[in-house]
Amino acid sequence: MVGSVPPAARSAAAPTVPLPRRPLGPDAPADRIRGWYENELGWATVPGEPVRLSVGERFDVLDVPAEAGLAALRRLAPASPVAVLGDRMRLLVAAGGAQELPGILAWLEWGALPLDLRAIGAGGLVEAPLPPSGFGSAPDLEGEPAPDPTGPVQGAAVWLRPPVGGGETQASLPAMSALGGGGGAPDLVRLVDTLATHCHRVRLRRASAQPLAFS
């Protein structure tokens, strides 16, 4: 049960100045994907393919087993983005959340346990999921040539809950400064507590499923 709010540094404020609008290349799917993120959402990307998003400016990322992430969706606002990459789930939180994670886990008495709960913060990069077809002004990528199977596959990550523009996404991200309902604990603390609980359950279940080793 989450009690009072643990002491934590304030999360870094998201930049208020939007990025310059990038023209979309009609013949370059990667440029169109990059343009959607930069022009419609104001999220920074880095050069190269596949398109990758810069973490730590607009948001941080919590990376967990998909099973644990699904159990924590109820802790998120409807507009809070969530992506899936293979058997991993990536939940976006307010910038600075990755730095807060170790202190929150220690305060919740999860710090001594090996949890499969990773944080990506300032300076990190994540693959940019393909913008959902027909969502807002996302580029229509139907009919594009199939990606080269020998190289990185853009869109290996997919949005379970896609981001939206107009500031709604930023306001929905779990943060230390945003109070959750019932009990007064910040949204980020409640989310981390739920994630840690289910990450621990996933680990125990996987351990019990391992065959016994005999010498």
N, C-alpha and C positions, 0 to 999 in steps of 0.2 A: 504494500500500500504506500503510495507516495504521500509524504507529509509536506513539511514546509519547503520553501525553495532553497536549493543549495547556493552558497556564494559562488558567483561566476562573473567573469568579465563581460562587459557589454559586447554584443555581436557587432561586427563592422557594418556600418550603414551601407546600403546598396547605392551605387552611383546614381545621381539624378540626371546627369547629362546623357542623352541617348547617343548611341554610336552613329556615325555617318551612314546614310543609306547606301548599300552596295548594289550596283546594277546587276541584274540577273543575266547570266549568259544563256542564250536560248539553246545552245548546243552542248552545255556542260551541266549534267545533273548535279555534280558536287557543288558547282557554283550556285545553282538554284536552291539546293538544300542550305548551303551556307547563308545565302541571302535571306531565306525565310527566318532563320534564327536571328540573324543580325538586324534585319529590317523590321520584322514583325514583333520580335520579342526583346530586342536590345541586348541579346546575349553575345558575348565575345567568342569567337572561334580562333583557331590557329591555322596557319597555312598547311597544305598537304592533304592527302587522301588516305583513308577515309576522313570525312569531316569530324573534327573533335571540338568539344566545348571546353572553354576555359573555366575552371572551378575556382570559387573563392571571391568572385566579384559580385555576382548576382545571387549565387546559391552555393551551398556545400552539398555533399552527397553522403548518404549512409548506404553501404553495400552489405546486404545480408542474404542468407538463403531464401529462395522464393517462398518457401513454406512459412518461414518466420515473418517475411514481409506481408504476406496475405493476411496473417492474423493481426497485423498492426494497422491495416488500412482504416479501421474504424477510428483511429486516433488522428486521422488526417482530415482536413477540410476537403470538400468535393473538388476544389480547384487546385489542390496541391499535387504537383506532377509526380508520377511514378513510372519508371521504366523497367523493363525486364530484359536481361541478357543471359540466355541459356537458363541455368538453374539458379541464377542470382537475380535479386531485385534491387533496384536503386531508387531510394526515396530522397527527394530533394528537400533540404532544410535551409533555413536562413543562413546567410554568409556568417562565418564564425562558429557555426555549430560543430564542425569537426574539431576545433580547438577545445570546445567545451566538453566533448565526449568523455575523455579520461576522468575528469573531475566528477561528472555526473555518474558514471559507472561506479566510481569509488564511493560516492555518497550513497548510492543505492545498494552498496555492498555486493556489487557484481565484479569489482576490480580484480579480485584474486582468482577468478575463474576464466578458463580459456574459451572465450566466446568468438564465434565466427562472425564478428560484427566489425566491419571496417569503415573508416571515415576517410573521405577525400576532401581536402580543403584547399586553401590558397596555394597556387602553383601547380595544382593537379589538373589532369585532363581526363575527360570521359568521351567515349564514342557518342556521336550525335545520332540518335534514332531517326529514321526516316520520318519526316512530317506526315501526320495522318492524312490520307487522301480525303479531300472534301472538307477538311477542318479549317475554318476561317479562310485565310488566303494562302493556304499551303500550296506549293507548286504541284501541279498534276504530273506525276511521273509515270503514268500509264503509257505503255508503248516504248519506254526506254529500253535500250539493249541490256541483256542480262550482264551482271558484273562478272569480271574475270575470276573463275573459280580458283586460279592459282595465286591470286592476290587478296588483299583485305576486302571483305565484303561489307560495303556500306549498308546499314540497316540491320546488322546482326542484332543490335539492340532495338527494341520496339517500345512504343509508349503504351502502357496500360491505362494511365490517366494522362492525356497530353496537356502541355502547357497552353495557356491562353494569353492574349495580349491585354493591353489597357491597364496594367498594374494589378489585375486581380490575382495573378500567379504570385507575385511578390508578397502581397498581403496575406496569402494563404499558407506561406511556408512556416513550419514549426520553428519557434524561436524562444530564447530565454526571456525576451521582453514581452512576449504575448501570453497573457494569462489564459489557461484552459478553464473549462467549466467544472464545477463541483470539486472543491478542495483547494483551489487557488494555485495549483502547481503549474508552471509554464508548460506549454504544449510540448516543447522539446524534451522535458524531463519525463512526461507521461509516455511519449513515443519511445524513448530509449528504454524505459522500464519494460514496456510491452515487448519490444524487439529483443532485449536481453533475455527475458523469460522464455520466449519461444525459440531463440537461438540455442539456449541451454537444453530445452526439450528435444530439439532436432539433434543436437550432439549426443545426448544420452540414448536416443533411439538408434542413431547410427552405430554407436559403440556397442549396444546390445545385439545389433544385427551382425556384427563381425564374428566370423568363425573362431572358435577357441584354438589357441596355438599350443601344441604339445611338443615337448622336447624329446 
